[in-house]
Amino acid sequence: MPATPPLPGTDTMNLSTPRERLLLPFLAPFYEAFAQPLAWVGFRVLVGGLLVYEGFPKIMAPFAQVGFVEMLGFYPGWLWSPLLAAMQFFGGIMLALGLVTRPVAFANAVMLAVTFWFHYSRPYGDAFLTEAGLELLRSRGAEIFTPAALRRLADGGGAFLHQVQGKAELLSIVWTGGAAFFAAFGGGPLSLDRALMRKEI
């Protein structure tokens, strides 16, 4: 008995919208041949490029994160610190190129999920300054701080810290989601996986 063909729009290997569902069907070739491949590559390069950018300082000092990774429970730190640095930096390059995309993206998605958990479970707090710092701000703040710094520190830095906390959590979520997307769907069109390999992982 022949296999039942998938319903329109349910084929997970083809993410294009079926022509009959488009309000402007004549745009289908533009979406399929240009817009969708370009969006796929652009998003892949963005996620990979950001990993490279953030990973570069770690690659330059591969053992600088030893204490941090051990605080997270990854022992021995001397092994995990350079390993995570290499995974982020070189993994970002591989992701941007679409090379061995799924395993690289999955490893980085796990790392980024741990990063989100770290930011969520260890918030920056409600104040940047101690009581002594607030007193100094009131008495000599204009001599020591710029006007912009005075505005940020007027409440002890609480609003600024909450803003930093929110951005750290949101960026970690977006990064984790981006890496997980490529772990699930692969490098897509215009990737080295498609160009060099007959099969993808």
N, C-alpha and C positions, 0 to 999 in steps of 0.2 A: 504494500500500500504506500503510495508516494507521500512524502512529508507535506504537511499543510503549510503553504507559504505564509510568512508573517503578515499581519495586518499592516496597512499603510501607516508609517510613522512609528512602528514598533521595532524595526530592525536596528539593534544597538550598534551594528558596525557601520551603518550609514546614518549620520546625524542630520542629513539634509531634509528639509521639509518637502514632502511630495508636491509636485507641481500643481495637482488638483486642489491642494489646500491653500495655495497662495492667492491672495486677492489680485495680485498682478503677476500672472503666470509667466509673462515674458521676462521677468527678472530671475527666473530659476537658473539660467546659464551663468548669469553674473554672480549669484550667490555661490553656486557650486564650483565655478572655475576660478573665482577671484576672491570674493569677500570671505568665505569660510576658510579656505586655506591660509589667507593672509591673517585672519583673526587667530587661527590656531597657532601659526608660527609666531605672531606677535606676542601672544600670551605666554607661549613657551619660552621665548627669549626674555620676556620681562621677568618671569619667575626665576629662570636660570641666572639671568644677569644680576638680580638682586641677591641671590645666594652667593654669587662670585664677589659682589661688592662687600657684603657683610663677612664673607669668609677670608678675604684678602688679609686683613690685619691678623687673623688667627693663624694663617699660613706663615706669615712673617715671624710670628712668635708662637710656635706650635705647642709649647709647654706652659703658656701663660694661663691656661684655663684648668690646670691640674686641680687646684683647690676647689674651684667652682664645680667641676664635674663630680668630684668626690663628695661634695656637699649634697649633690643630687642623688648620690648612691651608686655612682659608676666607678668601680674600682678595678684595677689600679688607675689612678688619674694619669700617670705618665703614658699609659697606653691609649686611654680614651680621648685625652685632650688632642693629640695630633691626629688621631683617627677621625674624630668629629670635624676637625679643621679641614682635613683633606676631603672628607665626604661633602662638606658644604662648598668648598672652593672648586675642587675638580668635578664634584657632582653637579654643581651649577653650570660649569662649562659643558658637561655632557648633556645636561637637560636642555640647555639653550640650543645645542646642535641636534638634539633628538637622537642621541646615541645610547643604546642600552637603556632606553627611557624608563620603562616600568620599574625595574629594580632600583635604579638611582632615585627616581621620584618617590618610590615607597620608602626608602631609607630616610630621605630628607623629610618626608611627611611625618614619619615617626619622631624624628628629631625636633621638628617644628611643633608637633603636638606636645612634646615634653616642655618646649619653650613656653607654649601657652599655659600649660599647667603651672610652670614656675611663676610666671607673672601673676596668674590668678591666685595662687596659694600664698604668695609672698608680696602683698601690695606695698606700695611705697609708703603708705601711711597718710595721716591727716595733717601733718605739719612738717615743714622743712626746717624751721628755726626752733630752738629751745626758748624758754622764757628769757634767758640771758641774751640770746640773739635778738628777741623782740625788743627788749629794753635798749640794746645798742641801736637798733633800727630807729626807735623813737627819739633817742637822744642825739645820735650822730649819723643817722642814715643818709642825710643829704651830702655829707662829706665823703662817705665811703662808697655808696651805691649810685648807679645811674638812675635817671627817672624811670626807665623801663623796669629795672630791677626793683625799685621801690614799689611800683604798682604790683609786681608779681609777689612781693614778700609782705604786702600790707596785712594779709591774714595769716602770716606765718608760712606762706608758701603752700597752703592747703589746696587752693583751687588749681595752682600750677601742677602740684603732684597728682591730683585727680585727673587732670588732663593728660599728663604723661602716662599714668596708669591705663587710662582708656585707650590711648593710642597704642601702647605696648600690647594690650590684649587684642585689640582689633586687628593690628598688623599681623600678629601671630596667627589669628584665625584665618585671615585672608591667605597668608602664605601656606598654612597647613592645607587649606582647601585647594589652592592652586597645585601644590605638589601631589595631593591625593587625586586630583582630576587626571593628571598625566600618568599616575600609577594605575588608574583604572582604564584609561583610553589609549595610552601609548603616545608616541611622538607625533602621530598624525601625518598629514601630507607635508611634503618638503622637509622630511627629516632624514638623517643618515640611516636610521633603522630601515626606512622604506627603500632608500637608495642602495644600501650595501647588503642587506640581509634578505634572504628569500622568505624567512619567517621571523616574526617578532616574539619576544619572550612574553 
